[in-house]
Amino acid sequence: MLADLESAEKQITNLEKKARGQDKDAAKRLAIMNTLKENLRNGITVREALKGFDGASAFSNFLTAKPVIYVLNVNEKDAKNGNNYTRLFCEKYSKEPYIIISSRIEMEIAQLNDPTEKKMFLNDLGLIESSLSKIIKLGYKTLGLETFYTLGPKEAHAWTIRIGSTAPVAAGKIHTDFEKGFIRAEICRPDDWLRLGGEVAVKAAGLCRTVGKNYIMQNGDIVNFLFNN
């Protein structure tokens, strides 16, 4: 916050000069920057100050404008329900994304190679999944990301896109030529794929659909893109 305050003050000096020269955009930014400066002085982050503001992305260079995840490390016995300290944190920062972990448990899980053993170890502690898995999921949610998959005879690949991306944009993640020459995409859902045993069975059941350029990708989509070279 101190670094952001210093940055705001420097920007204000430059914007004041431009505003005196009748630069309307500079004058508008100056007004916002002065507000941010006062908020920072009062312990309010840029992220909090600009919450709900349409032009917030223009101020993403500030450190406190960045998304934040709080990771609360506790003893093994408190990994499931937390403790007094985590409850105090939640009272103060209830609106912030957070996760309770035990680094000791994660260290022990990392030493187990057998997935079944890992699951049994977690179950004995009353946990459903590892903290690493939960951090990844929370990170994706906080950053507005999701995953789609491409499956071939030799490999399966996961691709990361922003929530709300269209099919051509997703295709561009694989190769820019895929986005430029996009024709259509065949979409299957992973639960159908796993339940029926693969692409052939999913298509035979009529559960693989063809979509166009306006299709909004859904988390977990299994995709086959068709495009022009």
Long-range contacts (C-beta under 8 A, 24 or more apart in sequence): 1-40, 1-43, 1-45, 1-63, 1-64, 3-63, 4-36, 4-40, 4-45, 4-46, 4-62, 4-63, 4-64, 4-65, 5-37, 5-40, 5-41, 7-61, 7-62, 8-33, 8-36, 8-37, 8-40, 8-62, 9-37, 12-37, 29-58, 32-59, 36-62, 40-64, 67-97, 67-142, 67-143, 68-96, 68-97, 68-142, 69-97, 69-98, 69-99, 69-135, 69-138, 69-139, 69-142, 70-96, 70-97, 70-98, 70-99, 71-98, 71-99, 71-101, 71-135, 72-98, 72-99, 72-100, 72-101, 73-101, 73-102, 73-103, 74-100, 74-101, 74-102, 75-102, 75-104, 76-102, 76-104, 76-105, 76-125, 78-102, 79-105, 79-125, 79-127, 79-131, 80-125, 80-126, 80-127, 97-138, 97-141, 97-142, 99-131, 99-134, 99-135, 99-138, 101-131, 101-134, 101-135, 102-131, 103-131, 105-130, 105-131, 106-130, 106-131, 106-132, 146-217, 146-218, 146-219, 146-220, 147-219, 147-220, 148-217, 148-219, 148-220, 148-221, 148-222, 148-223, 149-190, 149-220, 149-221, 149-222, 149-223, 150-174, 150-222, 150-223, 150-224, 150-225, 151-193, 151-199, 151-222, 161-217, 163-219, 164-216, 165-216, 165-217, 166-213, 166-214, 166-215, 166-216, 166-217, 167-211, 167-212, 167-213, 167-214, 167-215, 167-217, 167-223, 167-225, 168-213, 169-217, 170-217, 170-223, 170-225, 171-223, 171-225, 171-227, 174-225, 177-227, 177-229, 178-225, 178-227, 180-227, 181-227, 181-228, 181-229, 182-213, 182-225, 182-226, 182-227, 183-226, 183-227, 183-228, 184-210, 184-211, 184-212, 184-226, 185-210, 185-211, 185-212, 185-215, 185-223, 185-224, 185-225, 185-226, 186-210, 186-211, 186-223, 186-224, 186-226, 187-211, 187-215, 187-218, 187-221, 187-222, 187-223, 188-221, 188-222, 188-223, 189-220, 189-221, 189-222, 190-220, 190-222, 193-222
